[in-house]
Amino acid sequence: MARARELFPGGVNSPVRAFNGVGGEPFVVERGEGARIWDVDGNEYIDYVLSWGPLVLGHAAPVVLDALRDAMARGTSFGIPTGLEVTLAELVRQRMPHVEMMRFVSSGTEATMSALRLARAATGRDLLLKFDGCYHGHGDSFLVRAGSGVATLGLPNSPGVPDALAAMTLTSPFNDIAALEATFRSHGDKIAAIFVEPIIGNAGFIAPDPQFLPALRRLATEHGALLVFDEVMTGFRIAQGGAAEYFGITPDLTTLGKVIGGGLPVAAYGGRRDLMNLVAPSGPMYQAGTLSGNPLAMAGGIATLQALTPAVHDGIASRTRALVEGLRGIAARRGVPFTADSAGSMFGFFFRAEPVRSFADAKTADVELFRRFFHAALRRGVYLAPSAFEAGFVSAAHGDAEIALTLERLDDALVEVR
Ligand code: KE4
């Protein structure tokens, strides 16, 4: 880490990895296998971060490694159409039929930046509406009251984003329909798109009230704005077909990442064919990428989605529920204010008695206790996200034994720090 700090800001290549949200020194990972990772000092951890979501099959999944070995023998990049990108896109569309047409890119940030440019091009409008605590990558327009690392580091917004541009981003509290309707009353005809994490995973785990997403759909349609589901985290995790399937709401555009590449750099934006046909070279909206559709990354995504069958998904979801129910039981037994929730293979918890419905709620949770709990868990071989404002993930490699062992260790950790 000393050498890394000479080379990278904070010694890391992404801020959330620096442990600023929990204090202390990050560990350096040596390798991962299944549900476990080992650091360079030989310590073993059951991993609930899973590279911040992509590893739904666990680390070094044999089917993914086999697919990569096979693909790389034929070359690692062409910048020329390949059959692999067609195969992965068809697997995506099978699960998300509303993603009629898509474009692969290499990160969730690229996907959301491109989807925003497309929404502005399609509507001829400038304003973006996002929700407090949602994180949609580090594109300039999104770094306004964002979640994830922005929230973890307590940054109100980011310097370097011109005021004139930030002024085009409207924010509203998640789950507050009255505030949303007021925003639409005063700006509705200038809003190009609503971006939402259908379940927020970047302010901790925050589920929508039953009427919230339908209200977004209704208001977007009424005011001629596009509804964009940022499913970089929820896609293929809360259901095979993501939030669109889970909540039965059809967005106009969808952004995907993480699981879609199974740990390789794949992300995508897509949706209505009439919108996607505006994207170059079919239409005038420009977006491009040297490594978009990279054959190795495509092979990783194909192997992952093919292995993520409904039965495998349901198995992970039930073990995720068992984990959350177990955590609730531990907190109740130890008399610690606690609320937890899960959807599919994604979960989150807060040290707070009442349910968390917004970013403002999340910020009243006991972050100090979370910090102590994080380190007590780590010392016992359980790696949770190093921030109170992130979600947790379970993989196909987390069996009943891993869940039971995790609960035992976390109970012991809570007794130490409560
Ligand atoms: P990337 O550019 O990091 O691939 O994706 C950005 C992004 C977009 N939308 C959502 C809903 C996301 O969760 C993310 C990325 N999530 C963060 C943490 N939850 C990735 C971790 C990091 O920033 O290092």
Residues whose N, C-alpha, C, O or C-beta is under 5 A from the ligand:
A	BS01	KE4	S14 V16 W52 S107 G108 T109 Y135 H136 G137 S148 E197 D230 V232 M233 G257
